[in-house]
C-alpha cells in the first residue's frame, strides 16, 4: 500500500473515533453537563494521543488513550490503546486490550482484528521464550563466575609465560586477497539484505487485508514498506560493489 492510501486510511480512522467520542449515545436525548464535559475532554485526549502516536511518542499516546477510554468508556479506544502498547513492546498488555475490544461487540472488520490478535499472541510467546532464554544465560554466567572465584581462592598467582612472536614475513601483495575477501563479504551482505527485503515485503502484505471498508492495514504496514525500500537499495549497492571488488581481486591474482 502506498503512503497516500495509508494516510487516507489513518485519517478516516481518526475522524471515525473523534466522531464516536463527540456523538452522545442514541439512548440519551441530552447528556448531563458533567458527562458532556467528560466526552469533550476525552475527545481532546484522543486528539492529543493521536498526534503523539504519529510522532512516535508512544508513552504519551498510551497515557492519553487510556485516560480518554476511562472518561468515555468507548470500546473503540481500546484499539488505539493496543496499538500504542504494541509499539512499546508490551505485547501481553496489547493482546488484553484487543481482546476487550473484540468482546465489546463494537469492533468493525472483526476478521482483520482477529488476525492482528493472532499475530500479537505469537509475539507474546516469542517474547516469553526470549526472556526465558536470557534469564537462563544470565544464570549460567553467574554460575560460571561463582565456580571461577572458587577455583581462584587460595591459588598462587600464575606466572605468565613470555611468548616471543617472530616478526611477520613480508608479503609481496595483499591487495588482491583483500579485494576478494571484501567482495565476498559485500556479496554476503547483499544476500542478507535481500532476504530482509523479502521479509519486509511479506510483513507489509500480512499487515493488510480486505475488509468491508476496503483494503485495511495495521500499524506496521507503512514501516514494513519503508524497510522494503531501504533494504532493497542496500541489496543492490552491496551486490554490485561485491561483484566488482571480487572481479578486480581475481584479475590481480591472475596477472
N, C-alpha and C positions, 0 to 999 in steps of 0.2 A: 504494500500500500504506500502511495507517495505521501509526502509531508502535508500537501494541501488537503487531501482527503482525510488524513488523520486529524488535522486541525479542525475541519468541519465536524467530525465525529465528536471531538473533545468539546467544541463549543456547544453542540446540540445537547451533550450530556450535562454540561454546566447549566445551560438555560433550563433544562428539564428539572434538575434538582432545585435550582433557585425558584422555579415556579411552584414546585411542591412545597417549599418552605414558606413561600408567600401566600399560597392559597389556603384558606381555612378548611377544615373537614366539612363534607357536604351535610353531615347530620347537624352541625351547629349553624344556626342562622346568623348570629352575630357573636364573635368571640368576646370573652371578657377582656377588659382593658389589660389586666396583667398577662393573660395568655397572648394577646396581640403583641404586647411588648416583648414577650419571650420569643415569639415567632420572628419578630423583626430582628432581635438580637441574634437569633440562630441563623437568619439569612446573612447577616453581616459576618458572623463567624465562618460560615461556609465560604463566602467570597474571599475572606482572609486566608482560609486554609487552601482554597483552590489556587490562589496566587502563590502561596508559599510552596505548594507541591510543584507547580510549574517551574519554579526557580530552584528546585532541588533541596529546599529546606524542609525535609520530611518530618523532623521532630515537631516543628512549629505547625505544619499542616495537620499532623496527627492530633495534637492538642486542640486545635480549632475544630476539627471534625468531631472529635469526641464530645466537646462541650456543646456543639450545635446539636448533636444527637441527644444529649442529656436534656437540653432545653425543649426540643421539638418532639422527640420520640419518633421522628421519621425513619422508618427502616431503610430507606434508600441511602441514608448517610453511612450505614454500615458498610456499604460497598466502597465508599471513599476511605473509611477507616481501615478496611482490609488492604486497600492499595498502598496507603502510607506505611502500614506495618510490614507489608511485603518488601517495600523499598528499603526499610531499615533492617531487613534480615530476620525479623521476628515472625517466622513462618507459622509457628503454632498459634500465636495470637491472631494472625491474619486469617488462618483457617477457621478459628472460632467465630470471628466477625462475619465471615462469608457464610458460614452455616446458619447463623442467626438471621442473616438477610434472606436466605432461601426459606427458612422456616416461617418467616413473617407472612409469606404468601404475596408479597408485593414485588417480588423480583420479576423483571422483564427479561425475555430471552433466557429462560431458565437453562436451556441446553448449553448455551455459551458459559453461563455462570457455573454450571455443574462441571464442565470441562476444566475451567480455571480452578475450581475447588480440588479436582483430582490432581492437577499439577502441583498445587500447594501442598497437598498431603504427601506427594512424592518428595518434595523439598524438605518437609518436616522429617521424614525418615532419613534422608541423606544427611541432613544437619545433625540428627541424633547419632548416626553412625560416625560422622566426623568427630563429634565431641567425645564419643566413647573411645575412639582410636587415639585422639590427642591425650585424653586422660591416661590411657594405658601406656603410651610412650613416655609421658612425664613420670609415671610411677616407676617404669623400668629404669629411667635415667636416674631417679633418686636412689633406687636400689643399687645401681652400679656405683654411684658416688659413695654410698654407705660402705659397700664392700671394699672400695678403693681406700677409704680412710682407715678401715680396719687393718688392711694389709700394710699400710704405711706406718702404723703405730709401732714404735719400738724398733723399727728397722733403721740401720745406719744409712747415712746419705751415700748414695751410689756414686762411684767415680765415673764421670762421663768419659768415654774413650775419645781420644783425639783422632779424628778422621782426616787424613791427608787427601785432598781432592786434587788429582792431576789436572794440569791446565788443559782446557778443551783443544781438540785438534782444529786446526784451521780448515774451514770449509771453502771449497772453491766457489760455490754459488748456491745460496739457499732460496733465491728469489723464485725460481720455478716451482720448488716444493711449496713455498708459502702461497703462491698463487693457486696451485691445485688444491691445497688444503682449504684456503679461504673460499675458493669457488665451490668446493663440495659443501662447506658449511652454509654458504648462501643458498645453494640449491635445497639443502635440507630445511633451511628456514622457510624457503618459499613453499615447500610441500606442507610444512606445518600450518602456515598461514592459509594455504589453500583449503586445508581441512577445516580450519576455523571459519573460513568464508562460507563453506557449505553448511557448517553448523549454525552460523548466524542466519543464513537463508532459511534453514529448517525452523529455527526459533521464530522467525518472522511469520512464516506460514502457519506454524502451530498457534501463534497468538491471534490469528484472525479466523473468523468463522462467519458463515452466512446465517443471519437471523431474520426475524420478522421485520426489523427496521433496516435491513440491508447488511452489508459486509461490516462486521464489528470486530475491533481489535482490542486486545488487552493493553495494559500499560507498558509492556515490554516490547511491543512490536516495533515502535519507532526506533528504540535503542538498538534492536536487532538489525534493522535496515541500515542504520549508521555504521554498525560494526561490519556489516557485509561489504559496504563500500570501502571502508578503511582497510580491512583485511585483504580485499581483492586487489587494491592498489599496491599494498606491500608485497603481495604474492607476485604480481607482475614484475615489480622492480627487482626483488631478490632473485627470482628465477633468471631474469635476463642478465643481471650482474654476475650471478654464479656461473652461467654458461660461458660468458665472455672470459671471466677470470680463469676458469678451468681450461678453456681452449688455448689461451695465451700461455699458461703454465706448461701445458703438454707440448706446445710448439717449442718453447725454450728448452725443455728437457731433451727433445729430439734433435735440436740443432747444435 
